């Protein structure tokens, strides 16, 4: 898959709550930083490295959500990377919604999978 297709495939899998499809997009040693920098679930800010860590991140993040949607405002692709400016709307299990604006940067591997996903939001 090329860098332009990876963000759409990733967001589609998240929206469908299809963990297997989402994980299949990543290289075995991929890194997910969501968000970039230290946070409650990533105190070092180094992200989740490898499929097992990324899988655990999915489980943690999806546990408190009923649905997750994306509105893509703009996407730029260059040199094997794609930057997507999005609004991510999470609907929590209690029904409340939380729209967040973010810039997600996907780096494609030579094999056409996600080598890294970095999400900038606050």
N, C-alpha and C positions, 0 to 999 in steps of 0.2 A: 504494500500500500504506500502511496506517496504522501508527503507531508501535508498536502492539501486535504486529503481524505481522512487522515487520522483524527483531527478534532471532531469532525462530523460523526465518525464511527464511535468515538469515545462518548460524546454527548448523547448519542442515540442509545447506547448501551446503558448509560446512567439513567436516562429518562425511562427506559423500559425496565429498569431495576434488574438487568441481566448481568449478574456478576461474572458468570463464565465468559460471556462475550467480551466484557470489559477487560478482564484479566488476560484474555487471549491476545489483546492488542499490544501487550507489553513484552519487552525483552526480559529474559530471566533475571538480569541484573539491573533493571530499570530503577529509576528514582522518581518518587512522587513527593513534591513539596507543595502541600495544600493546607494552609497558605505558606508562602515563602517566609522563612524566619521562624523564630521560636514561637510556640503557642502551647496551650494546655496539653495537647496530645503529641507534641513534638518539642519538648523543652530545649533541645540542642539546636533546633532549626535545620538539621541535616536532612530531614525528610525520611520517607520510608523506602528502604532499598531492598529490592528482590520481591518476587511474587508472593512469598509468605507474608512479608510485612505489608505489602500493598493490599493483599487479601484481608488482613486484620484491620487495616485502615478502612476498607469498604464496610466491613461488618460494624465497626464502631460508628461510622458516619451514617450509615443507612438505618441503624437501630432506632433513631429518634425521628425519622422522616417517613411521612406517608407518601409523598411524591416529590419529584425534583424535575424542574423544567429549565430550559435555556432559551433565551432570545439572543441571537447573534446579531450584533450591531455592525461589526466590521471584522474582516479577517484578512491578514496579509501573510503571504508565503514567500520565503526566500531562503536559499542555501540550506535546504533540508529541515527548516523549522517553520512553524506556523504560529502566529500570534492571533488570538481571537479575543475581541472585546465583547463581553457578554453580560447579560443580566441573568443570574442564576436565581431562580425562585424555588425556595424550599418550602414545602408545606409539612409542618410537623404533625406528629401523631395526635396532638390536641386540636388540630385544624387551623392553627395560626400560620400565616405566611410570612416569609422573610425574603424579600428580594435583595440581592447583593450584586453590585456591579463588580466585575473582575476582568482582569487580563490574564488569559491562560496561554502559556507558551508550551508548545509540543515540539520536541526534537525527535526527528525520525532517525532510526538506525539504518545502516546500509541494508539490512534485511527487511526494511519496510514496516518495522514495528516501532512502538514508542520507546525511546531510550530514556527520555525524561519528560515529566509534566510538571510545570511550575505555575502555580496559581497565585496571582497578586490580588489580594482583597483585604479589606479590614472592616 
